[in-house]
Amino acid sequence: MANAYPDLSARQLGAVVAVADYRSFIAAASAMKMSQPALTRLIQQVEAELGVLLFSRSTRHVSVTDAGKEFSAHAERLLNDLKFSVGNIREKAREPRGQIVVSSVLSLANAMLPALLADYTRMFPGVEIHLREGLHGTVRDEVRSGLADFGVGYVDDLPDGFVAEMIATESFYVVLPADHPLARRKALELRTLIDLPLVSFPPESRTRRAVDASAAAEGLTFRYVMTANRLPTLHGLVRNRIGLAVVPFGERPLPNDPDLIARPLVGERLTCSLGVMRLRERELSPAAAEFLGVVRNWMLTLRRGTGRKKK
């Protein structure tokens, strides 16, 4: 099968097209940046391969034979197709490849990142993404250890060695049973929760620390009865009336949840700064840098939504 293909190069095809266009070996050689004898040899090689004359030459004039007209048209089309194909391949070769590891706090992993990841994979299908989710401390530690390329979460109190881009602030909500007496209120104050049983993420979680700090500033202490590491578990505890929960905006129950409802929690310092964190000295791979750009755009959009306020 291979022997059935003509032994012709792109350079030879280009020589045929140039001579057919210019009707002059001198002009065609100049356009191709080669000597006239070299161009003549290329044309002779093509004619020998095809077994026909493509050009009729005289001392002053070059005319294109019927075979030359047909072949030069095919040659030009082949060269254009080849140029287009090579351009596409080179463009794909420049696309980021490899893998990236993203560590995210639960509120964003549940609410925003799945759709963001879908957009990114459509743009860069050659990149494999590993999404890890956890509490704020886990996200920070995975970035610090190098396990994650970068983290998406709270950037209020990061230790030295981190660089963060603060994108938005996130407010807090109280999750309670839909038929709870407090559900009739449009918003709740911290002191409203005094003496009520509360369930929460662990004490070291960013949410718990922010709520406790705000309560302490008002001289309040809450009564926690149970902790959980996962958001579905926390919602389940509220659903079973073990206690109320305070969560960030992105961790509220869905609006169509028949059992749970969320109300804004009002209090001093009851916001968390959201952003993208990474190690200062770690250079991001091209794939991670592209993903970081997508995250920034999404976060800029998110901060215009309810509960996330522009700084």
Secondary structure as the mmCIF struct_conf table of DSSP 4:
data_model
#
loop_
_struct_conf.conf_type_id
_struct_conf.id
_struct_conf.beg_label_comp_id
_struct_conf.beg_label_asym_id
_struct_conf.beg_label_seq_id
_struct_conf.end_label_comp_id
_struct_conf.end_label_asym_id
_struct_conf.end_label_seq_id
HELX_RH_3T_P HELX_RH_3T_P1 ALA A 2 ALA A 4
BEND BEND1 TYR A 5 TYR A 5
HELX_RH_AL_P HELX_RH_AL_P1 ALA A 10 TYR A 22
BEND BEND2 ARG A 23 ARG A 23
HELX_RH_AL_P HELX_RH_AL_P2 PHE A 25 ALA A 31
TURN_TY1_P TURN_TY1_P1 MET A 32 LYS A 33
BEND BEND3 MET A 34 MET A 34
HELX_RH_AL_P HELX_RH_AL_P3 GLN A 36 LEU A 50
TURN_TY1_P TURN_TY1_P2 GLY A 51 GLY A 51
BEND BEND4 VAL A 52 VAL A 52
STRN STRN1 PHE A 55 ARG A 57
BEND BEND5 THR A 59 ARG A 60
STRN STRN2 VAL A 62 VAL A 64
HELX_RH_AL_P HELX_RH_AL_P4 ASP A 66 ARG A 94
BEND BEND6 GLU A 95 GLU A 95
STRN STRN3 GLY A 98 VAL A 105
HELX_RH_AL_P HELX_RH_AL_P5 LEU A 106 ALA A 111
TURN_TY1_P TURN_TY1_P3 MET A 112 MET A 112
HELX_RH_AL_P HELX_RH_AL_P6 LEU A 113 MET A 123
TURN_TY1_P TURN_TY1_P4 PRO A 125 GLY A 126
STRN STRN4 VAL A 127 GLY A 134
HELX_RH_AL_P HELX_RH_AL_P7 HIS A 136 SER A 145
TURN_TY1_P TURN_TY1_P5 GLY A 146 GLY A 146
BEND BEND7 LEU A 147 ASP A 149
STRN STRN5 PHE A 150 TYR A 154
BEND BEND8 ASP A 156 ASP A 157
HELX_LH_PP_P HELX_LH_PP_P1 LEU A 158 PRO A 159
TURN_TY1_P TURN_TY1_P6 ASP A 160 GLY A 161
STRN STRN6 PHE A 162 PRO A 177
TURN_TY1_P TURN_TY1_P7 ALA A 178 ASP A 179
BEND BEND9 HIS A 180 HIS A 180
HELX_RH_3T_P HELX_RH_3T_P2 PRO A 181 ARG A 184
BEND BEND10 ARG A 185 LYS A 186
STRN STRN7 LEU A 188 GLU A 189
HELX_RH_3T_P HELX_RH_3T_P3 LEU A 190 LEU A 193
TURN_TY1_P TURN_TY1_P8 ILE A 194 ASP A 195
BEND BEND11 LEU A 196 LEU A 196
STRN STRN8 PRO A 197 SER A 200
BEND BEND12 PHE A 201 PHE A 201
TURN_TY1_P TURN_TY1_P9 PRO A 203 GLU A 204
BEND BEND13 SER A 205 SER A 205
HELX_RH_AL_P HELX_RH_AL_P8 ARG A 206 ALA A 217
TURN_TY1_P TURN_TY1_P10 GLU A 218 GLY A 219
STRN STRN9 ARG A 223 THR A 227
BEND BEND14 ASN A 229 ARG A 230
HELX_RH_AL_P HELX_RH_AL_P9 LEU A 231 ARG A 239
TURN_TY1_P TURN_TY1_P11 ASN A 240 ARG A 241
BEND BEND15 ILE A 242 ILE A 242
STRN STRN10 LEU A 244 PRO A 248
HELX_RH_3T_P HELX_RH_3T_P4 PHE A 249 GLU A 251
BEND BEND16 ARG A 252 ARG A 252
HELX_LH_PP_P HELX_LH_PP_P2 PRO A 253 LEU A 254
TURN_TY1_P TURN_TY1_P12 PRO A 255 ASN A 256
BEND BEND17 PRO A 258 ASP A 259
STRN STRN11 LEU A 260 VAL A 266
TURN_TY1_P TURN_TY1_P13 GLU A 268 ARG A 269
STRN STRN12 THR A 271 LEU A 279
TURN_TY1_P TURN_TY1_P14 ARG A 280 GLU A 281
HELX_LH_PP_P HELX_LH_PP_P3 ARG A 282 SER A 285
HELX_RH_AL_P HELX_RH_AL_P10 PRO A 286 LEU A 302
TURN_TY1_P TURN_TY1_P15 ARG A 303 ARG A 304
BEND BEND18 GLY A 305 GLY A 305
TURN_TY1_P TURN_TY1_P16 THR A 306 GLY A 307
STRN STRN13 ARG A 308 LYS A 309
#
